[in-house]
Amino acid sequence: MCVQTPNNIETNSVDTKFLESALTEINNVNNNDLVITVKSTIPPYEIEKVCEKVGMDSSKLTFNPEFLREGTAVEDFFNPDRIVLGGADKEKLNKLIELYSEFECEIITTDSISSQLIKYLANTYLPLRLSFVNEATRLIDYSGGNLDDVLKGVGLDNRIGQHYFRPSPSWGGSCFPKDLVEVNNFYDHEKLNLPLISNIINSNDIHVDWTSQNIRDLYESKNLEGVILIGAAFKEDTDDLRNSPTTEVFKNLKSSIENVIIFDEIINNEDIVKFDYLESLNSSHLFVLMYPVKESTLDRLNKVIEETNSITYIPWSL
């Protein structure tokens, strides 16, 4: 089962209607040998409620959470860091172990709750790490340090590492925000105090405002004609606009700057401009690279920037 489990904005909790629909259909299959494996990200207590609603025994389910990155999902599937299998039925788990026997990585078999916590806590630590780097970026900028030197010096510690240790305008996407919301729904806040986990989203929101203010200050100090945000998606080389930092920064800037535009080569949208628009510019603008772009794209952008006496700002490399 690989169905979406989005966040329900009205209830601020996971929306299980797609899981319920799938389980209802599966429950009608008369096959005692059937191994039902949930790859969707879903809290165990929620899946139990859905099973009870459709008349299925939740103990029959197995769990196999996925850890696929946006833009590299196929590569990640065939070259996983680990494979996680959860459930109470050892016979069904053994069938899954056999299914993955050709994969050269560690296979972790555990209970249902632990299998899902592995997924949720992985998707908690990664935005925590990104938020730490962004907070460090603000401190480095405030202190007058060299961003690249400081982060390299910190990341070369083997206990920390340099992977996923790059600053950004903020983080976004479809998974991190909804999974963080759900993790914070796991527990009774009066009985359990998790100050780090409970404030990751707030830290990210603060960084969006900080990035927006930096752009606004630079724009106003240079007396430019407008701002162009380069890259619409939440991650380079994708077309995914869900929880895009660019969209959030755009909203912030539009409140005080009339001429704010988003450029993207991949995404076709009436609100997003292409190169023909940029190459028709005849006045100075602030070009903001929201994330790294292809070298060929950068070459064309630099040509426009040079011809219009524009300025470049790179939030992920101050």
Salt bridges, closest charged atoms under 4 A:
ASP15 OD2 - LYS17 NZ 3.87
GLU20 OE1 - LYS53 NZ 3.35
GLU46 OE2 - LYS49 NZ 3.88
GLU66 OE2 - LYS119 NZ 3.64
ASP76 OD1 - ARG69 NH2 2.70
ASP157 OD2 - ARG159 NH2 2.70
ASP179 OD1 - LYS178 NZ 2.95
GLU236 OE2 - ARG166 NH1 3.33
ASP240 OD2 - ARG242 NH2 2.73
GLU248 OE2 - LYS251 NZ 3.75
GLU279 OE2 - ARG300 NH2 2.87
